[in-house]
């Protein structure tokens, strides 16, 4: 018999994400860790660039040590600690009977509705960092040129494959 316990922290995180996304399904919780890893890489690059810039500028101008690197380090800590949770909470999706709705965006909110009858093909992608966290991306290609590719990252592989199969079955029904 399997253990059916629910982790209260994961449940709280999902409930918190749901309130920001108008009741839509939140992404898989490990996606927040993936966002944090990506932001951490960016933060390290920014701090190193600030250190290099500061070393060149200090040769020309009388600056205190850390005048540029210090503020950049503070910014790096913010994008590493605060931003991932906020970005994660502002993603949500809903798989309806006739359409896929994706709500995303931290500063600029985007609400995308993809009718199933406009979908031309569907991909499930998984990069190396996504595999590390057990995540996949559902990529939907639609007819048209403007915004014809819609990606939904942060899904468990079985969820992405299930969504792909559901959409594929619906497209087959429309063709009959």
C-alpha positions as CSV (number, residue, x, y, z in Angstrom):
1,X,0.0,0.0,0.0
2,X,1.4,3.4,-0.9
3,X,1.8,6.3,1.5
4,X,-0.9,8.9,0.7
5,X,0.3,11.7,3.1
6,X,0.2,15.3,1.8
7,X,3.1,17.6,2.5
8,X,1.5,20.7,4.1
9,X,4.3,23.0,2.8
10,X,3.7,21.9,-0.8
11,X,0.0,22.3,-0.3
12,X,0.4,25.8,1.1
13,X,2.6,26.7,-1.9
14,X,0.1,25.4,-4.4
15,X,-2.7,27.3,-2.6
16,X,-0.7,30.5,-2.6
17,X,0.0,30.1,-6.3
18,X,-3.7,29.5,-7.0
19,X,-4.7,32.8,-5.4
20,X,-2.5,34.8,-7.7
21,X,-3.7,32.9,-10.8
22,X,-7.4,33.2,-10.5
23,X,-7.9,29.6,-9.4
24,X,-5.9,28.1,-12.3
25,X,-3.6,25.1,-11.8
26,X,-0.1,26.1,-10.6
27,X,3.1,24.8,-12.1
28,X,4.8,21.8,-10.5
29,X,6.6,23.1,-7.3
30,X,10.1,22.0,-8.4
31,X,9.8,24.7,-11.1
32,X,10.5,27.3,-8.5
33,X,13.9,25.6,-7.8
34,X,14.7,25.6,-11.5
35,X,13.9,29.3,-11.7
36,X,16.1,29.9,-8.7
37,X,19.0,28.0,-10.4
38,X,18.6,30.0,-13.6
39,X,18.5,33.2,-11.6
40,X,21.5,32.1,-9.6
41,X,23.5,31.7,-12.8
42,X,22.5,35.1,-13.9
43,X,23.3,36.6,-10.5
44,X,26.8,35.1,-10.5
45,X,27.5,36.5,-14.0
46,X,26.3,39.9,-13.0
47,X,28.5,40.0,-9.9
48,X,31.5,38.9,-11.8
49,X,30.8,41.5,-14.5
50,X,30.4,44.1,-11.8
51,X,33.8,43.1,-10.2
52,X,35.5,43.4,-13.6
53,X,33.9,46.7,-14.4
54,X,34.8,48.0,-10.9
55,X,38.5,47.0,-11.4
56,X,38.7,48.9,-14.6
57,X,36.8,51.9,-13.3
58,X,38.9,52.1,-10.1
59,X,42.0,52.5,-12.3
60,X,40.4,55.7,-13.7
61,X,38.3,57.1,-10.9
62,X,38.9,57.1,-7.1
63,X,36.1,54.7,-6.1
64,X,35.8,52.9,-2.8
65,X,36.2,49.1,-2.9
66,X,32.8,47.6,-3.5
67,X,31.1,50.7,-4.9
68,X,29.8,48.9,-7.9
69,X,30.1,45.2,-6.7
70,X,28.2,45.8,-3.4
71,X,25.0,47.1,-4.9
72,X,25.2,44.4,-7.6
73,X,25.6,41.8,-5.0
74,X,22.5,43.0,-3.2
75,X,20.6,42.9,-6.4
76,X,21.9,39.4,-7.1
77,X,20.7,38.2,-3.7
78,X,17.3,39.7,-4.4
79,X,16.9,38.0,-7.8
80,X,18.1,34.7,-6.2
81,X,15.9,34.7,-3.1
82,X,12.8,36.8,-3.7
83,X,12.1,36.6,-7.5
84,X,11.8,32.8,-8.0
85,X,8.8,32.6,-5.6
86,X,7.1,35.6,-7.2
87,X,7.6,34.4,-10.7
88,X,6.4,30.9,-9.8
89,X,3.2,32.1,-8.2
90,X,2.3,34.1,-11.3
91,X,2.1,31.1,-13.7
92,X,-1.1,29.1,-14.0
93,X,-2.9,27.1,-16.6
94,X,-6.3,25.5,-17.2
95,X,-7.0,22.7,-19.6
96,X,-10.6,23.1,-20.6
97,X,-12.8,21.1,-23.0
98,X,-12.1,23.3,-26.0
99,X,-9.0,25.3,-25.1
100,X,-5.8,25.7,-23.1
101,X,-5.5,28.8,-21.0
102,X,-2.1,30.0,-19.7
103,X,-1.7,32.9,-17.4
104,X,1.8,34.2,-16.8
105,X,3.9,37.2,-16.0
106,X,5.3,39.0,-13.0
107,X,5.3,42.7,-14.2
108,X,3.4,42.3,-17.5
109,X,0.6,39.7,-17.2
110,X,-0.2,37.7,-20.3
111,X,-3.4,35.6,-20.5
112,X,-3.2,33.3,-23.5
113,X,-6.1,31.2,-24.7
114,X,-5.3,28.5,-27.3
115,X,-8.4,26.9,-28.9
116,X,-7.7,23.3,-29.6
117,X,-9.0,23.7,-33.2
118,X,-6.1,26.1,-33.9
119,X,-3.4,23.8,-32.8
120,X,-1.2,22.3,-35.6
121,X,1.2,20.2,-33.5
122,X,2.3,19.6,-29.9
123,X,5.7,18.9,-28.4
124,X,6.9,17.9,-25.0
125,X,10.4,19.1,-24.4
126,X,12.8,18.5,-21.5
127,X,16.2,20.2,-21.2
128,X,19.1,19.0,-19.0
129,X,18.2,21.3,-16.1
130,X,14.5,20.3,-16.4
131,X,15.5,16.6,-16.2
132,X,17.4,17.4,-13.0
133,X,14.2,18.7,-11.4
134,X,11.9,16.1,-13.1
135,X,10.1,18.8,-15.2
136,X,8.9,19.1,-18.9
137,X,7.6,21.8,-21.1
138,X,4.5,21.5,-23.2
139,X,4.9,23.4,-26.5
140,X,1.9,24.1,-28.6
141,X,2.2,25.3,-32.2
142,X,-0.8,27.1,-33.6
143,X,-1.8,28.3,-37.0
144,X,-0.7,31.9,-37.8
145,X,2.5,33.8,-37.4
146,X,2.1,36.1,-34.4
147,X,2.6,34.2,-31.1
148,X,2.2,30.9,-32.9
149,X,4.3,29.0,-30.4
150,X,3.0,28.8,-26.8
151,X,5.1,27.1,-24.2
152,X,4.0,25.9,-20.8
153,X,7.0,25.0,-18.7
154,X,7.2,23.5,-15.2
155,X,5.0,20.5,-15.7
156,X,5.6,17.0,-14.4
157,X,6.5,14.8,-17.5
158,X,3.5,12.6,-17.0
159,X,1.2,15.7,-16.8
160,X,2.8,17.2,-20.0
161,X,2.3,13.9,-21.8
162,X,-1.2,13.5,-20.6
163,X,-2.1,17.1,-21.7
164,X,-0.5,16.3,-25.1
165,X,-2.5,13.2,-25.5
166,X,-5.7,14.9,-24.5
167,X,-5.2,17.7,-27.0
168,X,-4.2,15.2,-29.7
169,X,-7.4,13.2,-29.1
170,X,-9.5,16.4,-29.2
171,X,-7.8,17.4,-32.5
172,X,-8.6,13.9,-33.9
173,X,-12.3,14.3,-32.9
174,X,-12.5,17.6,-34.7
175,X,-11.1,16.1,-37.9
176,X,-13.8,13.4,-38.0
